[in-house]
Amino acid sequence: MSVRTARRPRTALWTTAAAVTVLVLLGMLVANGVVWPNRILAARYDVRGVDVAHYQGEIDWDVLAAQDLDFAWIKATEGASHTDPRFAANWADAMKTDLLVGAYHFMSFESPGADQAAHLASEVPATAGTLPPVIDLEFYGDYFDDHPTPDQVHAILDPLVAGIEEHYGAAPIVYATGEAYDLYLADRYPALPIWIRSVAWAPRLSDGRDWTVWQYSNRDRLPGYDGVEPYIDMNVFAGTREELAALALD
């Protein structure tokens, strides 16, 4: 075997090893929230915000609001009876900042939509100037593997939407993962603004619909909170701050 032919497989081996090492390092940086490709894509949108729950622990809203943020949606309720233990404090303190503030409800597949709407209404005041409530539609628990049928979800979602519209005088925004959107929202509910989760690439809804809010990262870190969850969700709005404010309750 000549020297020249011996070098070729050795060079290819080192090249492959180097490429694998780079990919592993990049994967670790992404996993730890150091590198996030979507941040580049989301940077073209000027209106940024967060969504939070009790997992972020006690939040210093003055510090958090100073991080070039425009809005925050705060978890309020889940299902027909659960209230986020940090909601009242988060709501009161966030309202003292210049952020546009709204509440979100985590939709359960196990209780009637009308009961869930009533629970949300009992916990979240219909305050003029606050952002419309959000329905968080995503899988949880065993439902990751065993999805509810569209008919089952619509039987809950329809009265939930109607109850929110009646109580708050505004259509809710619906947050969904891409899979949940395709199963339950595509080509339906044309009057509802969509908040889409897409943390790996820029969102493109399967039915060609425009999104209103995009959750582009679930692994950011910002000063101002200290909970069991070290990361915070980051979002952008497809418009100006004035256009977002125009969605607020009357």
C-alpha positions as CSV (number, residue, x, y, z in Angstrom):
1,M,0.0,0.0,0.0
2,S,1.4,3.4,-1.0
3,V,1.7,6.3,1.5
4,R,-0.7,8.3,-0.6
5,T,-3.5,5.7,-0.5
6,A,-3.0,5.2,3.2
7,R,-3.5,8.8,4.0
8,R,-6.9,9.1,2.3
9,P,-8.9,6.9,4.7
10,R,-7.0,8.3,7.7
11,T,-7.9,11.9,6.5
12,A,-11.5,10.9,5.9
13,L,-11.7,9.4,9.4
14,W,-10.3,12.6,11.1
15,T,-12.7,14.7,9.0
16,T,-15.7,12.6,10.1
17,A,-14.6,12.6,13.7
18,A,-14.2,16.4,13.7
19,A,-17.6,16.8,12.1
20,V,-19.2,14.6,14.7
21,T,-17.5,16.5,17.5
22,V,-18.7,19.8,16.1
23,L,-22.3,18.5,15.9
24,V,-22.1,17.1,19.5
25,L,-20.8,20.4,20.8
26,L,-23.5,22.4,18.8
27,G,-26.2,20.0,20.2
28,M,-24.9,20.6,23.8
29,L,-25.0,24.4,23.2
30,V,-28.5,24.3,21.8
31,A,-29.7,22.0,24.6
32,N,-28.3,24.4,27.2
33,G,-29.9,27.4,25.6
34,V,-26.5,29.0,24.6
35,V,-27.1,28.7,20.9
36,W,-30.6,28.8,19.5
37,P,-31.0,29.2,15.7
38,N,-34.5,30.6,16.0
39,R,-33.2,33.6,17.8
40,I,-31.8,34.8,14.5
41,L,-35.1,34.3,12.7
42,A,-37.1,35.9,15.5
43,A,-34.9,38.9,15.7
44,R,-36.7,40.5,12.7
45,Y,-39.8,41.0,14.9
46,D,-39.7,44.0,17.2
47,V,-42.3,43.0,19.8
48,R,-41.1,40.4,22.2
49,G,-42.6,38.8,25.3
50,V,-42.6,35.9,27.7
51,D,-45.0,33.4,29.1
52,V,-44.5,32.2,32.7
53,A,-46.0,29.9,35.3
54,H,-45.2,29.0,38.9
55,Y,-42.2,27.0,37.6
56,Q,-40.3,30.3,37.3
57,G,-40.8,30.8,41.0
58,E,-40.9,34.3,42.5
59,I,-40.5,36.9,39.7
60,D,-39.1,40.4,40.1
61,W,-41.3,41.9,37.4
62,D,-39.4,45.2,37.4
63,V,-36.2,43.4,36.5
64,L,-37.9,41.0,34.0
65,A,-39.7,43.8,32.3
66,A,-36.5,45.7,31.7
67,Q,-35.2,43.0,29.4
68,D,-36.5,44.6,26.2
69,L,-39.9,42.9,26.6
70,D,-43.3,44.2,25.5
71,F,-45.7,41.6,26.8
72,A,-46.2,38.7,29.2
73,W,-48.9,36.0,29.4
74,I,-49.2,34.4,32.9
75,K,-50.5,31.0,33.6
76,A,-53.8,31.4,35.6
77,T,-55.8,28.2,35.5
78,E,-55.8,24.6,34.3
79,G,-58.9,22.4,33.7
80,A,-62.0,23.1,35.8
81,S,-60.5,23.6,39.2
82,H,-56.7,24.1,39.3
83,T,-55.3,27.6,39.8
84,D,-51.5,28.3,39.3
85,P,-50.2,29.1,42.8
86,R,-48.2,32.1,41.6
87,F,-50.9,33.6,39.4
88,A,-52.3,36.2,41.8
89,A,-48.8,37.5,42.8
90,N,-47.6,37.5,39.2
91,W,-50.7,39.2,37.9
92,A,-50.6,42.0,40.5
93,D,-46.9,42.7,40.1
94,A,-46.8,42.4,36.3
95,M,-49.7,44.9,36.1
96,K,-47.4,47.5,37.8
97,T,-45.0,47.4,34.9
98,D,-45.3,48.8,31.4
99,L,-45.8,45.4,30.0
100,L,-48.9,44.4,28.1
101,V,-50.2,41.6,30.4
102,G,-52.6,38.7,29.8
103,A,-53.5,35.3,31.4
104,Y,-53.5,31.8,29.9
105,H,-55.6,28.7,30.6
106,F,-54.2,25.2,30.2
107,M,-56.9,23.3,28.5
108,S,-57.8,19.9,30.0
109,F,-59.1,17.0,27.9
110,E,-60.8,15.7,31.0
111,S,-63.4,18.3,32.0
112,P,-66.2,20.1,30.1
113,G,-65.3,23.3,28.3
114,A,-68.0,25.3,29.9
115,D,-66.7,24.4,33.4
116,Q,-63.2,25.4,32.4
117,A,-64.4,28.7,31.0
118,A,-66.2,29.4,34.3
119,H,-63.1,28.6,36.3
120,L,-61.0,30.9,34.2
121,A,-63.6,33.7,34.6
122,S,-63.6,33.2,38.4
123,E,-59.8,33.7,38.7
124,V,-58.9,36.2,36.0
125,P,-60.6,39.7,36.1
126,A,-61.9,41.1,32.8
127,T,-59.7,44.2,33.2
128,A,-59.7,46.8,30.4
129,G,-56.3,47.1,28.8
130,T,-55.2,43.5,29.5
131,L,-54.5,41.1,26.7
132,P,-57.2,38.6,25.8
133,P,-57.0,35.2,27.5
134,V,-55.1,32.4,25.9
135,I,-56.2,28.8,25.6
136,D,-53.1,26.5,25.8
137,L,-53.9,23.5,23.6
138,E,-51.2,20.9,23.9
139,F,-50.7,17.3,24.9
140,Y,-49.8,16.2,28.4
141,G,-49.4,12.9,30.3
142,D,-50.7,9.8,28.5
143,Y,-52.2,12.1,25.8
144,F,-48.7,12.4,24.2
145,D,-49.1,8.9,22.9
146,D,-52.9,8.6,22.9
147,H,-54.2,11.7,21.3
148,P,-57.8,12.7,21.8
149,T,-59.9,12.6,18.7
150,P,-60.8,15.9,16.9
151,D,-64.4,15.4,17.9
152,Q,-63.5,15.0,21.6
153,V,-61.3,18.1,21.5
154,H,-63.8,20.3,19.7
155,A,-66.5,19.2,22.1
156,I,-64.4,20.8,24.9
157,L,-62.9,23.7,22.9
158,D,-66.1,25.1,21.4
159,P,-67.8,25.8,24.7
160,L,-64.5,27.0,26.2
161,V,-64.1,29.6,23.4
162,A,-67.7,30.6,23.7
163,G,-67.5,31.1,27.4
164,I,-64.4,33.2,27.2
165,E,-65.9,35.3,24.4
166,E,-69.1,35.9,26.5
167,H,-67.3,36.8,29.7
168,Y,-64.4,38.8,28.4
169,G,-66.0,40.3,25.3
170,A,-63.1,39.2,23.1
171,A,-62.0,36.1,21.2
172,P,-59.3,34.1,23.0
173,I,-55.9,33.5,21.4
174,V,-55.2,29.7,21.0
175,Y,-51.7,28.5,21.7
176,A,-50.8,25.2,20.1
177,T,-47.9,22.9,19.2
178,G,-47.6,22.2,15.5
179,E,-49.0,18.7,16.0
180,A,-52.0,19.9,18.0
181,Y,-52.6,22.7,15.4
182,D,-52.7,20.2,12.5
183,L,-55.1,17.8,14.4
184,Y,-57.5,20.3,15.9
185,L,-57.2,23.8,14.5
186,A,-56.2,23.6,10.8
187,D,-59.0,25.0,8.6
188,R,-61.1,25.7,11.7
189,Y,-61.7,28.7,14.0
190,P,-60.8,31.4,11.5
191,A,-61.6,34.2,13.9
192,L,-59.2,33.0,16.6
193,P,-55.6,34.4,16.6
194,I,-53.0,31.6,16.7
195,W,-50.0,31.4,19.0
196,I,-47.8,28.7,17.5
197,R,-45.0,26.8,19.2
198,S,-42.0,26.2,16.9
199,V,-38.7,26.1,18.7
200,A,-36.6,24.4,16.0
201,W,-37.5,26.5,12.9
202,A,-39.7,29.3,11.7
203,P,-43.4,28.4,11.9
204,R,-45.4,27.7,8.8
205,L,-49.0,26.6,9.5
206,S,-50.1,23.7,7.4
207,D,-53.3,25.4,6.1
208,G,-51.4,28.6,5.1
209,R,-52.9,30.6,7.9
210,D,-50.9,33.5,9.5
211,W,-49.8,33.2,13.0
212,T,-50.2,36.0,15.5
213,V,-47.7,35.0,18.2
214,W,-44.7,32.7,17.8
215,Q,-43.0,30.9,20.7
216,Y,-39.6,30.6,19.2
217,S,-37.6,29.4,22.3
218,N,-38.3,27.5,25.5
219,R,-34.7,27.6,26.7
220,D,-33.9,31.2,27.2
221,R,-32.5,32.6,30.5
222,L,-33.3,36.1,31.7
223,P,-32.6,38.0,35.0
224,G,-35.6,38.4,37.2
225,Y,-36.8,35.0,38.3
226,D,-35.5,32.1,40.5
227,G,-37.6,29.0,40.3
228,V,-37.2,25.3,39.7
229,E,-37.3,25.9,36.0
230,P,-34.1,27.7,34.9
231,Y,-35.4,28.6,31.5
232,I,-38.1,30.9,30.3
233,D,-40.2,30.8,27.1
234,M,-39.7,33.6,24.5
235,N,-42.2,34.8,22.0
236,V,-42.6,37.4,19.3
237,F,-45.7,39.1,18.0
238,A,-46.3,39.5,14.3
239,G,-46.9,43.3,14.3
240,T,-46.2,46.4,16.2
241,R,-46.7,47.0,19.9
242,E,-49.6,49.3,19.1
243,E,-51.3,46.5,17.1
244,L,-50.8,44.1,20.0
245,A,-52.3,46.7,22.4
246,A,-55.3,47.0,20.1
247,L,-56.2,43.4,20.9
248,A,-56.6,44.3,24.6
249,L,-59.9,44.1,26.4
250,D,-62.2,47.1,26.3
